[in-house]
Amino acid sequence: MEVKLGHSSDTGSTGGATAIAACPAGPSPPPERAGDYLITGTLGSGGCGTVYSAEHAQYGSLAAIKVLRRELAFDRRFSLRFEREVKAVNLIRHPSIIDIFDFGELADRRPYYAMELAEGRDLCAIIQQQGRIVPGDVEHILGPVCAAVGAAHGVGVVHRDLKSRNIMVARYETRIQVKLLDFGVAKLLEPESMEPGRSGAGILLGTPVAMSPEQIRGDPVTPSADIYALGVLVYQMLTGSFPFYGDGDPELFRMHLEAPPPRPSQSVPVASGYDDVVRKAMAKHPGDRYASPALLLAALHEVGAGSDAPLHLSNPQQDFVAVHLDISVSEHVPEGSEAKHGETNLRENRDEEANRDEGRDNALAEDLMTIQEMGDDALRAAGFLLPSFSSTSIVGLRALNEAGGALAACKTACVLATQIAQDLAAREDPDPRVTTQISVHLAAGQRTCGSSETSTFASEFTNRHDDAPSPAENAPIHVTRRVRAILRDAA
C-alpha cells in the first residue's frame, strides 16, 4: 500500500513483529489511539519521537507507532523530516527495511506513522550483552543490511545514520532475519533537496561515533557516507567496540577527520584481510571508499573465504591455567547513579534530549574499553595468551608446562586475578551498569595454528556443574573446585 503524506489516517495491512532499543520514555503522555490502532504500551523514546506498541482495533494485528514529540510537532523542520522518513521507506520498498504502512495525525495534531513490529533485538544490545560477533555472522548480518542500503541508494536515498542500534536481528533455527530502521535523517538525493551534512543552525545530522568526515565538515552528502558508516559497523561487530573514542564530540570528530582507522586484527584474533576492508570503507576521501555496499560485502566474503580453519599441531592435548574476566552489562541504571554518567533530568532543551541516550551509550562503551584494556594489558604482561576476547569476556591461558606445574600456575594466576580485580574496582568513572567477575580455572585444550602463522590456544573450561567457579577466601575472585583443591593440598 502506498502511504499518503497528508493529514488523513489511511490504514493498511500490518507486518510481522520490532523491538526498539529500550530508552527512557519522553515527557508526552502516551496517546490512547493512533488512527485504527489502539496503543498498548511504550517501546522506547529517542531525540525526536516515541515508539509505542499497538494493536489494530478491528483485526487485532500488531504494529509499532512512532509519534513525533509534542515540543517538535509544530516545528516545520522536524515535521518535514518525519514525513521524509515515511517517503524514503516507501521509495525503497525492500524486505530488509522496516515497512511503514500508515501515516496521519493524532487528536492533538502530532504526526505519527505505523510500522511493522519486527522480532529480535537491536544489534547494539546484542554486542553489549554478548560481545563481538564472529566473522561468519558478521557477513550474514551485513548481507541484508548492505542489500537494503544498496536499494536505498538505487532510488536516491542516503540513510545518513547507519549504526548498530538501527539494525534489528532475530535468530531462528535455520536463519536470521535482519531489518534496517530509522530513516529519520535520510537524505533524498533530489536536485531541489541537495543539502549539506548539516541541517538548521549548526545541527549535525547523524551519530558522532559513525559520522563520515564530509558529514562533520558540512559538505554535500553522497551515498559514500553510508559506506563509511558500514566500515564503522564492520569494526564494531568484529571487535565489540567502536573504532574511535574521544573526550567529547570535538575529539571524536577530530579522529574521524584525521586519525587512520584502527586495525581489527590489533584488538582481536581475526584475519588481517579485515583490516583492509575497514581501511578502505573508512577512507577519509569519499572517492577512496567502496563504490557500493555490494562491493564492500564482496570484500568481506573474500576475506572470510580465504581464512583457513585452525590446523592442529603434534601436541593434541595440554592442560592450561586460565584467568577469565567476565563482564556483565545490565539494561537498567541503578537508582541514584545516572547523574555521574552524563544523565540529566528531562527538560525542554531538545538538543540535550537528543544527546542523552547517545551519552549513556558512549559512557558504557568507554567503561567497557577501559576494562578490556586493563584486563588485556595485565594478562599479556604476565605471559598469558588471549584466544578469546570480546567486549564482555577475556580469557587468558598459559600451558602448565610453561608455568612450572599446577601449583605454581594456580598461585600465579590467583595473584594476578586478585590484582586485576583490585585495579578494576579502583578504575575511574565506572559505569553503574557494568559488573565484573574474575575467575581462575584449569582448562584442557589444544595448541593450534591458523592461517596467520601465529600459534594460539583453543581450550574448553572445566565448567561442569561440579566445578563451576565460586568465591575464593580472602580474595575478590572466583576459583573452580580443581584450583581450590590444588591450593588446599599444598597448604
C-alpha positions in Angstrom: 0.0 0.0 0.0 1.3 3.5 -0.9 1.3 5.8 2.1 -0.1 9.3 1.5 1.8 12.2 3.0 -1.1 14.1 4.3 -3.2 14.6 7.4 -5.6 11.7 6.9 -5.4 8.4 8.8 -5.0 5.8 6.0 -4.8 2.3 7.2 -3.1 -0.7 5.6 -2.1 -4.3 6.2 0.3 -5.0 9.1 3.6 -6.7 9.1 5.4 -9.1 11.4 6.8 -8.3 14.8 10.0 -4.6 16.1 11.8 -4.4 19.2 13.1 -0.9 19.6 16.2 -0.1 21.7 15.0 0.5 25.2 15.2 4.2 26.1 13.6 6.4 28.7 10.1 7.5 27.6 9.6 11.1 26.6 7.6 13.7 28.5 4.5 13.4 26.4 1.8 11.1 27.7 1.1 8.1 25.5 -2.0 8.5 23.3 -4.9 6.1 23.6 -5.3 5.7 19.8 -3.5 6.4 16.5 -5.9 6.0 13.6 -7.2 2.5 13.6 -4.6 1.3 16.2 -5.1 1.1 20.0 -1.9 2.0 21.9 -0.9 -0.9 24.3 2.5 0.3 25.7 5.7 2.2 25.2 8.6 0.5 23.4 11.2 3.3 23.5 12.0 7.0 23.1 14.6 8.9 21.1 15.5 12.5 20.5 12.6 13.2 18.1 9.9 10.8 18.9 8.5 8.0 21.0 7.6 4.5 19.7 4.6 2.7 21.1 3.3 -0.9 20.7 -0.2 -1.0 19.2 -3.0 -3.4 18.1 -5.4 -2.8 15.2 -8.8 -2.1 16.7 -10.7 -4.3 14.3 -8.3 -7.0 13.1 -6.0 -7.4 16.2 -2.8 -7.2 14.2 0.2 -5.8 15.9 2.2 -2.7 14.9 4.7 -0.1 16.2 3.6 3.5 16.2 6.1 6.3 16.1 4.9 9.7 17.3 6.8 13.0 16.9 7.5 14.7 20.3 5.0 17.3 21.3 7.6 20.1 21.5 8.7 19.3 17.9 5.4 18.7 16.3 4.9 22.3 15.2 8.4 22.9 14.1 8.3 22.6 10.4 11.8 21.3 10.1 11.1 18.3 12.3 7.7 17.6 10.8 9.2 17.6 7.3 12.0 15.2 8.5 9.3 12.9 9.9 7.5 12.9 6.6 10.8 12.4 4.8 11.3 9.1 6.7 7.9 7.8 5.5 8.7 8.9 1.9 12.2 7.4 2.0 11.0 4.0 3.2 8.1 3.9 0.6 10.5 4.8 -2.2 12.8 1.9 -1.3 10.3 -1.0 -0.6 12.9 -3.5 0.5 12.2 -6.7 2.6 15.1 -5.9 4.9 13.8 -2.4 5.8 11.0 -2.0 8.3 7.8 -1.3 6.4 5.7 1.8 7.1 2.1 1.4 6.2 0.1 4.2 7.8 0.7 7.9 8.3 -1.5 10.5 9.9 -2.2 12.8 12.9 -3.3 12.2 16.5 -6.1 14.1 18.0 -3.6 16.7 19.3 -2.2 17.1 15.8 1.1 15.3 16.5 2.1 13.4 13.4 2.5 9.6 13.6 3.2 6.6 11.4 2.6 2.9 11.9 5.2 0.3 11.0 5.7 -3.4 11.3 6.6 -4.8 14.7 9.8 -6.8 14.0 11.1 -9.6 16.3 14.5 -9.6 17.8 16.9 -7.2 19.4 18.9 -4.3 18.1 22.5 -5.2 17.1 24.0 -2.7 19.6 22.3 -4.5 22.5 23.5 -7.9 21.2 27.1 -6.7 21.1 26.9 -5.0 24.5 25.5 -8.1 26.1 27.2 -11.0 24.2 30.4 -9.4 23.0 31.9 -9.2 19.5 30.3 -11.0 16.5 32.2 -13.9 15.0 33.4 -13.1 11.4 31.0 -15.6 9.8 28.0 -14.0 11.4 29.3 -10.5 10.5 28.8 -11.4 6.8 25.4 -13.0 7.5 24.1 -9.9 9.3 25.6 -7.3 7.0 24.4 -9.1 3.9 20.7 -7.9 4.3 21.9 -4.5 5.6 24.1 -3.9 2.5 21.3 -5.1 0.2 18.9 -2.6 1.9 21.4 0.2 1.8 22.1 -0.5 -1.9 18.4 -0.5 -2.7 18.1 2.9 -0.9 21.0 4.3 -2.9 19.4 3.0 -6.1 16.3 5.2 -5.6 18.4 8.2 -4.4 18.2 7.8 -0.6 21.2 8.1 1.7 20.4 6.8 5.2 23.0 9.1 7.0 22.6 7.3 10.4 23.7 3.7 9.9 24.6 2.3 13.3 24.1 -0.9 15.3 21.2 0.4 17.2 19.2 0.9 14.0 19.6 -2.8 12.9 17.2 -5.4 14.3 18.4 -9.0 14.4 16.1 -12.0 15.0 17.6 -15.5 15.2 15.6 -18.6 14.2 16.6 -22.3 14.0 17.9 -22.2 10.4 18.2 -18.5 9.6 18.5 -14.9 10.9 16.2 -12.0 10.0 17.7 -8.6 9.7 15.8 -5.3 9.5 17.1 -1.8 9.0 15.2 1.0 10.5 15.1 4.8 11.3 15.4 6.8 8.1 14.6 9.9 10.1 17.7 11.8 8.9 17.7 10.2 5.5 18.7 12.4 2.5 16.6 12.3 -0.6 19.0 13.0 -3.5 16.7 15.1 -5.5 18.0 18.3 -7.2 15.9 20.6 -5.0 17.0 18.9 -1.8 20.7 18.8 -2.2 21.6 20.0 1.2 24.9 19.8 3.1 25.6 17.5 6.1 24.2 20.0 8.5 20.5 20.9 8.9 19.4 24.2 10.5 21.7 26.3 12.5 24.8 24.1 13.0 22.8 20.9 13.8 24.8 17.9 12.6 22.7 15.0 11.2 24.0 11.6 12.2 25.6 9.9 15.2 29.1 11.0 16.1 30.7 7.5 16.5 29.8 6.7 12.9 29.7 10.0 11.2 31.7 10.4 8.0 34.3 13.2 7.6 32.1 15.0 5.0 29.1 15.0 7.3 31.3 16.5 10.1 32.6 19.2 7.7 29.1 20.0 6.4 30.0 19.0 2.9 27.4 17.7 0.5 26.4 14.1 1.5 26.5 11.3 -1.0 26.0 7.5 -0.7 29.6 7.2 0.2 28.7 8.5 3.7 26.8 5.3 4.3 29.8 3.2 3.1 31.9 4.9 5.9 29.3 4.1 8.5 29.3 0.5 7.2 33.0 0.4 7.8 32.5 1.6 11.4 29.9 -1.1 11.8 32.2 -3.8 10.5 34.9 -2.8 13.0 32.3 -2.7 15.9 31.0 -6.1 15.0 34.4 -7.7 14.7 35.9 -6.2 17.9 32.9 -5.3 20.1 33.9 -1.7 20.3 33.9 1.5 18.2 37.0 2.4 16.1 37.2 5.9 17.7 36.6 7.2 21.2 37.2 10.7 22.4 36.6 13.1 25.4 33.5 14.6 23.9 32.3 15.1 20.3 35.0 17.5 19.2 37.8 15.0 19.9 35.7 12.3 18.3 35.2 14.4 15.2 38.9 15.2 15.0 39.6 11.4 14.9 37.1 10.9 12.1 38.7 13.7 10.2 42.4 12.9 10.8 43.2 9.6 12.5 43.7 6.5 10.4 41.1 3.7 11.1 42.4 1.2 13.7 43.0 -2.4 12.5 40.6 -5.0 13.9 43.4 -7.6 14.0 45.3 -5.5 16.5 42.4 -5.9 19.0 41.1 -9.4 18.3 42.3 -12.6 16.6 40.8 -12.1 13.1 42.3 -12.3 9.6 44.4 -9.3 8.6 42.2 -9.0 5.4 39.5 -7.4 7.6 42.0 -4.6 8.3 41.9 -3.8 4.6 38.1 -3.8 4.4 37.8 -1.4 7.3 40.6 0.8 6.0 39.0 1.2 2.5 35.4 1.6 3.8 36.6 4.3 6.3 38.8 6.2 3.9 38.8 9.9 4.6 38.0 10.8 1.0 34.7 9.5 -0.3 36.2 8.6 -3.7 38.6 6.2 -2.0 35.9 4.1 -0.4 34.0 1.1 -1.9 31.7 2.3 -4.7 28.7 0.4 -3.3 27.6 -1.7 -0.3 27.7 -4.8 -2.6 31.4 -4.3 -3.2 32.1 -3.9 0.5 30.1 -7.1 1.2 32.0 -8.9 -1.6 35.3 -7.9 0.0 34.1 -9.3 3.4 33.2 -12.5 1.7 36.6 -12.8 0.1 38.4 -12.4 3.4 36.1 -14.9 5.1 36.5 -17.5 2.3 40.3 -17.1 2.4 40.6 -17.6 6.2 41.8 -21.1 6.9 40.3 -23.2 9.7 42.8 -23.9 12.5 45.1 -26.8 12.0 46.0 -29.0 14.9 49.7 -29.5 15.7 51.5 -32.5 17.1 50.8 -32.0 20.8 47.0 -32.5 20.7 46.1 -32.2 24.4 47.5 -29.9 27.1 46.4 -28.5 30.4 46.3 -24.8 30.9 45.7 -22.4 33.8 43.1 -19.9 32.7 42.1 -16.4 34.0 38.6 -15.5 32.9 37.4 -11.9 33.1 33.6 -11.8 32.7 31.9 -8.5 32.1 28.2 -8.2 32.6 26.0 -5.3 31.4 22.7 -4.6 33.0 19.9 -3.0 30.9 18.9 -0.8 33.9 20.9 2.0 35.6 20.9 1.6 39.4 18.8 4.2 41.1 20.7 7.4 42.0 23.7 6.7 39.7 22.6 8.4 36.5 23.9 11.8 37.2 27.5 10.6 37.2 27.4 9.5 33.6 26.0 12.4 31.7 22.3 11.8 32.6 20.2 14.9 33.1 16.6 15.5 34.2 14.1 15.8 31.3 13.9 19.3 30.3 12.8 21.4 27.3 16.2 21.6 25.7 15.7 19.2 22.8 19.4 19.1 21.9 20.1 17.6 25.3 17.2 15.3 24.9 18.5 14.0 21.6 22.0 13.5 23.0 21.1 11.9 26.4 20.8 8.3 25.1 23.9 8.6 23.0 25.8 9.9 26.0 24.8 6.9 28.0 25.9 4.6 25.2 29.3 6.4 25.0 29.8 6.2 28.7 29.1 2.5 28.7 31.4 2.0 25.7 34.2 3.9 27.3 34.0 1.9 30.5 34.0 -1.4 28.6 37.0 -0.2 26.7 38.8 0.7 29.9 38.1 -2.8 31.4 39.2 -4.5 28.2 42.5 -2.6 28.1 43.2 -3.2 31.8 42.5 -6.9 31.5 44.3 -7.3 28.2 47.4 -5.4 29.4 47.7 -7.3 32.7 47.2 -10.8 31.2 49.7 -10.2 28.3 52.3 -8.7 30.7 52.1 -11.9 32.8 52.7 -14.1 29.8 49.2 -15.2 29.1 47.8 -15.7 25.6 44.3 -14.5 24.8 42.5 -16.9 22.5 39.1 -15.5 23.4 38.5 -11.7 23.6 35.2 -9.8 23.3 33.6 -6.7 24.8 32.2 -8.9 27.7 34.7 -11.7 28.1 38.5 -12.0 28.1 40.2 -15.4 28.6 44.0 -15.6 29.3 45.7 -19.0 29.1 49.2 -20.4 30.0 50.2 -24.0 29.4 51.1 -25.7 32.7 54.5 -26.9 31.4 55.3 -23.2 30.7 54.1 -22.2 34.2 56.1 -24.5 36.4 53.4 -27.1 37.3 49.8 -26.9 38.5 50.5 -25.5 42.0 52.8 -22.7 40.8 50.4 -21.9 37.9 47.4 -21.7 40.2 49.2 -19.5 42.7 50.4 -17.1 40.0 47.0 -17.0 38.3 45.2 -16.2 41.6 47.7 -13.4 42.5 47.2 -12.0 39.0 43.4 -12.3 39.1 43.3 -10.6 42.5 45.4 -7.7 41.3 43.2 -7.3 38.2 40.1 -7.3 40.3 41.5 -4.7 42.7 42.6 -2.5 39.8 39.2 -2.7 38.1 37.5 -1.8 41.4 39.6 1.3 41.6 39.2 2.4 37.9 38.0 5.9 37.3 34.3 6.6 36.4 32.9 3.1 36.4 29.6 2.7 34.7 27.0 1.6 37.2 25.5 -0.9 34.7 28.8 -2.8 34.5 29.9 -5.6 36.8 33.0 -7.8 36.5 33.9 -11.2 37.8 37.4 -12.8 37.6 37.8 -16.5 38.0 40.7 -18.9 37.8 40.3 -22.3 36.1 42.3 -25.3 35.0 41.4 -25.9 31.3 42.1 -28.7 28.9 42.7 -27.9 25.2 44.9 -27.9 22.1 47.6 -25.6 20.7 46.6 -24.7 17.2 48.0 -22.7 14.3 45.8 -20.7 11.9 46.4 -19.0 8.6 48.2 -16.1 10.3 51.1 -18.5 11.1 50.9 -17.5 14.8 50.3 -20.0 17.5 47.1 -19.7 19.6 45.4 -21.9 22.2 42.0 -23.5 21.8 40.6 -24.6 25.1 37.5 -25.6 27.0 36.9 -24.7 30.6 36.1 -27.5 33.0 33.0 -25.5 34.0 30.8 -28.5 34.7 28.1 -28.2 37.4 30.5 -29.9 39.8 33.4 -27.4 39.0 31.8 -24.0 38.5 33.8 -21.2 39.9 32.8 -20.0 43.4 34.2 -17.1 45.6 37.7 -17.6 46.9 38.6 -17.0 50.5 40.1 -13.6 51.4 40.3 -12.5 47.7 37.9 -10.7 45.3 38.0 -13.6 42.8 36.3 -16.9 42.0 38.1 -20.3 41.6 37.0 -23.7 40.5 37.0 -26.7 42.7 40.1 -28.2 41.0 42.0 -25.0 41.6 40.8 -24.8 45.2 41.8 -28.4 45.8 45.4 -27.9 44.5 45.9 -24.8 46.7 44.4 -26.6 49.7 46.5 -29.7 49.3 49.7 -27.5 49.1 48.8 -25.7 52.3 
